[in-house]
């Protein structure tokens, strides 16, 4: 069931909407802890990775708070505070795909640099788990892309910069579309995440940033031939 829902929307977006509706109806109240990832995955008949993406979307809207080692809690927020995620299809329908990839790369590079600089004061065990999940994912699957995005989301949390993290979440769907361009070079994302993990663990902020920029160049090389054919 993972991937797309029956109405053609991303599955995690539909699940995020359903959880939001439950909060609106008072099923989950401000300050209340949400069920575990596994419980939600069973409830919505999907993977834990999909639930993480749904909760990440809700966090980006300021609706929930994820406390590592404890769980996910409903935040006190009015409906007016909720911002809808950008529709990546609109962004990617323009003739500025390369510029969009450059923006994604710059945000990820800033996140990687900040995460490496803060390594000494943070517990990065969640990043280790995210890398393990990525390594265990199938090479030619949407799960591989979802796992790679999850790694970047955890890295964004490690950066301890709310502006960078929120910007990443807004651009997440557009980044997912960009990552699909790398097929059949799908292992490049895994190698990039391994290199990022090593650089962050060694507190080599400049190296972490350069790893991301090199990856961005590969994404741009993947899209340029397609743009040429479309033009």
C-alpha positions in Angstrom: 0.0 0.0 0.0 3.0 2.3 0.4 3.6 5.0 -2.3 0.3 6.4 -3.5 -3.2 6.3 -2.1 -6.2 5.4 -4.2 -6.9 9.0 -5.0 -3.4 9.5 -6.5 -2.0 11.5 -3.7 1.2 10.6 -1.9 0.2 8.0 0.8 2.1 9.8 3.6 0.2 13.1 2.7 -3.1 11.3 3.0 -2.1 9.8 6.3 -0.9 13.2 7.6 -4.3 14.6 6.7 -6.1 11.8 8.5 -4.1 12.3 11.7 -4.7 16.1 11.4 -8.4 15.4 11.2 -8.2 13.2 14.3 -6.6 16.1 16.1 -9.2 18.5 14.9 -11.9 16.2 16.2 -10.3 16.0 19.6 -9.3 12.4 19.3 -5.7 13.5 20.0 -5.6 16.6 22.3 -2.8 19.2 22.8 0.0 17.8 24.9 -1.2 14.2 24.3 1.3 11.6 23.1 0.4 9.9 19.7 0.5 6.1 19.4 3.8 4.5 18.5 5.1 4.3 15.0 4.2 0.6 14.8 0.7 1.2 16.1 0.1 3.9 13.5 1.7 1.8 10.7 -0.7 -1.1 11.7 -3.7 1.4 11.8 -3.0 2.8 8.3 -1.6 -0.4 6.8 1.7 1.1 5.7 5.3 1.0 6.7 6.9 2.8 9.6 8.9 4.9 7.1 5.7 6.2 5.7 4.4 7.1 9.2 7.7 8.9 9.8 7.1 11.0 6.7 3.6 11.8 7.7 4.6 12.9 11.2 7.5 14.9 9.6 4.9 16.7 7.4 2.8 17.4 10.5 5.9 18.7 12.4 6.7 21.0 9.5 3.2 22.4 9.9 3.9 23.0 13.6 1.2 20.5 14.6 3.2 17.9 16.4 6.5 17.7 18.3 8.9 14.8 17.9 10.8 14.0 21.1 13.6 11.5 20.5 13.5 8.5 22.8 10.0 9.5 24.0 7.6 9.8 21.1 5.4 12.3 19.2 3.2 14.8 21.0 0.4 17.1 19.8 1.4 20.7 20.0 -0.8 23.5 21.1 -1.6 25.3 17.8 -4.5 27.0 16.1 -5.8 26.0 12.7 -4.5 29.3 11.4 -0.9 28.2 12.2 -1.0 25.2 9.9 0.6 25.7 6.6 0.0 23.3 3.8 3.0 21.7 2.2 4.0 23.0 -1.2 2.8 21.0 -4.1 6.1 19.8 -5.7 4.3 19.1 -9.0 3.8 22.9 -9.4 7.4 23.6 -8.7 8.7 20.9 -11.0 6.3 21.9 -13.8 8.3 25.1 -14.4 11.4 25.5 -16.6 13.6 26.2 -13.5 14.3 22.6 -12.4 18.0 23.2 -12.2 17.6 26.2 -10.0 15.3 24.2 -7.8 17.9 21.5 -7.4 20.5 24.2 -6.6 18.2 25.5 -3.8 17.7 22.0 -2.5 21.5 21.4 -2.5 22.2 24.7 -0.7 19.7 23.8 2.0 21.1 20.3 2.5 24.7 21.6 2.4 23.8 24.1 5.2 22.2 21.3 7.2 25.2 19.0 6.8 27.6 21.8 7.8 25.6 22.7 10.9 25.1 19.1 12.0 28.9 18.4 11.7 29.7 21.5 13.8 27.3 20.4 16.5 28.4 16.7 16.6 30.2 17.1 20.0 27.1 18.2 21.8 24.4 15.9 20.2 23.3 12.3 20.4 23.3 11.1 16.8 22.1 7.6 17.4 19.0 8.4 15.4 21.2 9.3 12.4 22.9 5.9 12.7 19.5 4.1 12.6 18.4 6.2 9.6 21.6 5.1 7.7 21.0 1.5 8.7 17.4 1.6 7.4 18.7 3.2 4.1 21.3 0.4 3.7 18.6 -2.2 4.3 16.2 -0.7 1.7 15.7 -2.2 -1.8 17.9 -0.7 -4.5 15.1 -0.1 -7.0 12.3 1.0 -4.9 10.4 4.0 -3.6 11.3 2.8 -0.2 15.0 3.5 -1.0 14.0 7.1 -1.8 11.8 7.4 1.3 14.7 6.1 3.4 17.1 8.5 1.9 14.8 11.4 2.6 14.3 10.2 6.2 18.1 10.3 6.6 18.2 13.9 5.5 15.2 14.7 7.8 17.1 13.3 10.8 20.2 15.1 9.7 18.2 18.3 9.7 17.0 17.7 13.2 20.7 17.1 14.2 21.6 20.5 12.8 19.5 22.2 15.5 18.5 25.0 13.1 14.7 25.3 12.9 14.8 27.5 9.8 16.9 25.0 7.9 14.8 22.1 9.1 11.5 23.8 8.1 12.8 24.8 4.7 14.0 21.2 4.1 10.5 19.9 4.9 8.8 22.4 2.6 11.2 21.3 -0.2 11.0 17.6 0.6 8.5 16.5 -2.1 10.4 18.4 -4.7 13.6 16.7 -3.5 11.9 13.3 -3.8 11.1 14.0 -7.5 14.8 15.1 -8.0 16.1 11.8 -6.5 14.0 9.8 -9.0 16.1 11.4 -11.8 19.1 9.4 -10.6 17.7 6.0 -11.6 19.6 3.8 -12.4 22.3 5.5 -10.3 20.3 4.9 -7.2 23.3 3.7 -5.2 24.8 7.2 -5.5 22.4 8.5 -2.8 23.4 5.7 -0.4 27.1 6.4 -1.0 26.4 10.1 -0.4 24.7 9.4 2.9 27.5 7.2 4.0 30.0 9.9 3.2 27.8 12.5 5.0 27.5 10.3 8.1 31.3 9.8 8.2 32.0 13.5 7.8 29.5 14.5 10.5 30.8 11.9 12.9 34.3 13.2 12.4 33.1 16.8 12.8 34.4 17.7 9.3 31.8 20.4 8.5 33.5 21.6 5.3 33.8 18.0 4.0 30.1 17.3 4.8 29.1 20.4 2.8 31.2 19.5 -0.2 29.7 16.0 -0.2 26.3 17.5 -0.6 27.4 19.9 -3.4 29.0 17.0 -5.3 25.7 15.1 -5.1 23.8 18.2 -6.3 26.0 18.3 -9.4 25.1 14.7 -10.1 21.4 15.6 -9.8 21.9 18.5 -12.2 23.7 16.3 -14.7 20.8 13.9 -14.5 18.2 16.5 -15.3 19.9 18.6 -18.0 19.7 16.0 -20.8 15.9 15.6 -20.0 15.5 19.4 -20.1 17.3 19.5 -23.4 15.0 16.9 -24.9 12.0 18.8 -23.6 13.2 22.1 -25.0 
